[in-house]
């Protein structure tokens, strides 16, 4: 499924999902298990080993992801449908209309792909800086998997003009560029980038959730 189909079935799935945003009806203990695995299995070892570049890079991707999810929820509020949606059929918790708990935990560690980057940040691959090549490659992999997801009842594209190609270009490439470029920054700039990203996320969530927009 390369594009949204605009079908009544897709719209019905989204209409149902809108009633379950931050509803705990589907809660089960895998929620806690995933959180523990992310924190103890991914972040704690890197904190212990002082792999701060990887941690800041991962947090940069995760913060960028949250800004996109907030924007998608705002679009949904004002247009009736967002660009992408998750449904309650396969999640323990819908955080915003476009992101479930499980997806969020995945994005919280997706940035650790930075550890596969060549040590030489100026190395060229096919004449292109390797950070850009790796960002495009990672984005392509995620976009291809999203095609599979969009063919299931768990993940919905409604608009017929939205699909794999715009996701690849406008979503995943920026995600991984934010991650890989942050990875190479001096520590002070890494802190500044991540701090600004997460300050924006915090302000938007604290403002838009009480207003009932997201």
C-alpha positions in Angstrom: 0.0 0.0 0.0 1.9 3.0 -1.3 -0.8 5.7 -0.7 -3.8 6.4 1.4 -7.0 5.2 -0.1 -9.5 7.6 1.3 -12.0 4.8 1.9 -14.9 4.8 4.3 -13.3 1.9 6.1 -10.1 3.8 6.7 -12.0 6.8 8.0 -14.1 4.6 10.3 -10.9 3.2 11.8 -9.6 6.7 12.5 -12.9 7.9 13.9 -12.8 5.0 16.3 -9.2 5.6 17.2 -9.9 9.3 18.0 -12.2 8.0 20.9 -9.2 6.1 22.4 -6.4 8.6 22.5 -4.9 8.2 26.0 -7.6 5.8 26.9 -6.3 3.1 29.3 -8.9 0.4 28.2 -6.3 -1.6 26.3 -3.5 -1.3 29.0 -1.5 -4.4 29.7 1.9 -5.1 31.4 3.9 -5.1 28.1 3.7 -1.3 28.5 6.0 -1.6 31.6 8.2 -4.3 30.0 8.9 -2.2 26.9 9.8 0.9 29.0 12.2 -1.2 31.2 13.8 -2.7 28.1 14.4 0.7 26.5 15.7 2.3 29.7 17.7 -0.6 31.1 18.7 -2.3 27.9 19.5 0.7 25.7 20.1 3.9 27.7 21.6 2.6 30.9 24.5 0.7 29.3 25.4 3.8 27.2 25.2 6.1 30.2 27.5 3.7 32.0 29.9 3.7 29.1 29.6 7.5 28.7 28.5 7.2 25.1 27.0 10.6 25.2 27.2 11.3 21.4 24.9 8.3 20.8 22.5 9.3 23.6 22.2 12.9 22.4 21.8 11.7 18.8 19.0 9.3 19.8 17.3 12.0 21.9 17.5 14.4 18.9 15.7 11.9 16.7 13.2 11.2 19.4 12.5 14.9 20.0 12.1 15.5 16.3 9.7 12.6 16.1 7.6 14.1 18.9 7.4 17.5 17.2 6.1 15.7 14.0 3.6 13.7 16.0 2.3 16.9 17.7 2.0 18.6 14.3 0.1 15.6 12.9 -2.3 15.6 15.8 -2.9 19.4 15.3 -3.6 18.7 11.6 -6.1 16.0 12.7 -7.9 18.4 15.0 -8.4 21.1 12.5 -8.8 19.0 9.3 -10.6 16.0 10.7 -7.9 13.5 9.8 -4.1 13.6 10.3 -1.5 12.4 7.8 -1.1 9.1 9.7 -3.0 7.4 12.4 -2.7 4.4 14.8 -5.7 2.4 15.9 -6.4 0.8 19.3 -6.5 -2.8 17.8 -2.9 -3.6 18.5 -1.6 -1.2 21.1 -1.7 -0.8 24.9 -1.9 3.0 24.7 -2.4 5.6 22.0 -0.3 8.7 23.0 -1.4 11.0 20.1 -3.5 10.0 17.1 -0.4 9.1 15.1 1.7 7.3 17.7 1.1 4.4 20.0 3.3 3.5 23.0 5.0 0.7 21.1 5.9 3.0 18.2 7.1 5.7 20.6 9.4 3.3 22.4 10.8 2.2 19.0 11.6 5.8 18.0 13.2 6.4 21.4 16.0 4.0 20.4 16.0 4.3 16.6 18.6 7.0 16.8 21.2 4.5 18.1 21.7 3.5 14.5 24.2 6.4 14.7 26.6 3.9 16.1 26.9 2.3 12.7 28.2 5.6 11.2 31.8 5.6 9.9 34.2 7.3 12.3 35.2 9.8 9.6 32.3 12.2 9.4 33.8 13.7 6.2 34.0 10.4 4.3 32.3 10.4 1.0 30.1 7.5 -0.4 29.4 7.9 -4.1 30.6 11.5 -3.8 28.1 12.3 -1.0 28.8 12.8 2.7 28.3 9.6 4.5 26.0 11.1 7.1 23.5 12.1 4.3 23.9 8.6 2.7 23.2 6.8 6.0 20.2 9.2 6.7 18.7 8.4 3.3 19.4 4.7 3.7 17.8 4.5 7.2 14.9 6.6 6.0 14.3 4.3 3.1 14.3 1.2 5.4 11.8 2.8 7.8 9.6 4.0 4.9 9.5 0.5 3.3 8.4 -0.9 6.6 5.7 1.8 6.9 4.2 0.6 3.6 3.7 -2.8 5.3 2.1 -1.1 8.4 -0.2 0.9 6.2 -1.6 -2.3 4.8 -2.7 -3.4 8.3 -5.7 -2.2 10.4 -3.2 -0.9 13.0 -1.8 2.0 10.9 -3.9 4.2 8.6 -3.2 6.7 5.8 -6.4 8.4 4.8 -5.4 11.1 2.3 -4.8 9.8 -1.2 -1.9 12.2 -1.7 -0.1 11.0 1.4 2.0 7.8 1.3 5.4 6.2 1.1 7.1 8.8 -1.0 6.2 11.9 1.1 6.8 9.9 4.3 10.3 9.0 3.0 11.2 12.6 2.0 9.4 14.8 4.6 9.4 12.6 7.7 12.2 10.0 7.9 15.0 11.8 6.1 14.6 14.8 8.5 14.5 12.3 11.5 17.8 10.7 10.6 19.5 13.9 9.5 18.7 15.4 12.9 20.1 12.3 14.6 23.3 11.9 12.5 24.2 15.6 12.4 23.7 16.0 16.1 26.0 13.0 16.6 28.9 14.9 15.2 28.3 18.2 17.1 30.5 19.4 19.9 29.0 18.5 23.3 27.8 22.0 24.1 25.9 22.2 20.8 24.5 18.7 21.3 23.1 19.8 24.7 21.7 22.9 23.1 20.0 21.1 20.2 18.4 18.4 22.4 17.5 21.0 25.0 15.7 23.2 22.5 13.9 20.3 20.9 12.6 18.9 24.1 11.7 22.3 25.5 9.5 22.8 22.4 7.9 19.4 22.9 7.2 20.1 26.6 5.6 23.5 25.9 3.5 22.2 23.0 2.2 19.2 25.1 1.6 21.3 28.2 -0.4 23.8 26.0 -2.2 21.7 23.5 -3.4 18.8 25.6 -5.3 20.9 28.1 -6.9 22.8 25.3 -8.1 19.6 23.8 -6.4 20.1 20.5 -4.2 17.0 20.7 
